[in-house]
Amino acid sequence: MGPRTAQQPFLEVAYWIGPTVGVVPTAAEERSLNLNSYRDTARNRQGRDRWVVMHFHFDLNDAGLWHTDGNGNVSQTTSHACIR
């Protein structure tokens, strides 16, 4: 990744844990859908996680990340994951 001072784009992706966004699942849905399998249960937390949020950062200075075809179309050619 570029220097911390550089303005780089990122993509934020989030999803609701449960069958209906914004609606707390019932106890029966929690059990039948095994919703804890999508949560961080390793920590001593207050309440339950309802969202999973991921941030994908892109380093515009990484020449190997982008491909330009003969028509000027730009696409991402490779992906790298850094999970912290």
Sequence and secondary structure as in RCSB ss.txt:
>XXXX:A:sequence
MGPRTAQQPFLEVAYWIGPTVGVVPTAAEERSLNLNSYRDTARNRQGRDRWVVMHFHFDLNDAGLWHTDGNGNVS
QTTSHACIR
>XXXX:A:secstr
   TTS   EEEEEEESSSSTTS   HHHHHHTTGGGGS  SS  SS   EEEEEEE  TT GGGEEE TTS EE
E        
